[in-house]
């Protein structure tokens, strides 16, 4: 994998993935930014949420669950020192569908956390306490 990050102005950057997709990264005004893009640490959380959600949806579809929607709410805590790394991250999945089996959703979340989500496993190995929960919403 590859990425390029180009400084544009102040503390704003344009990051381009190896697959050719770009996003703006910026800081808050008090740090010299203009608030035109996500913060770098927010991108880590968004990537973690997307990686985990990808797994959960894929596993549930393979299990022939009638899933119509899935979103994950990611909450994180950072330490009060430099570097301000994450100390805790909680992922709460909300899975919507018809006749979803609780055991299947629990299994999908667990497999993502313990086996498939590279982002989650990498952060866990770095010492971040990562927890998961889920809710099922009937269509």
Buried (B, 14 or more C-beta within 10 A) or exposed (E): EEEEEEEEEBBBBBBBEEEEEEBEBBBEEEEEBBEEBBBBEEBBBEBBBBBBBBBBBBBBEEBEBEBEEBEBEBEBEEEEEEEEEBEEBBBBBBBBBEEBBEEBBBBBBBBBBEEBBEBBBEBBEEEBEBEBEBEBEEE
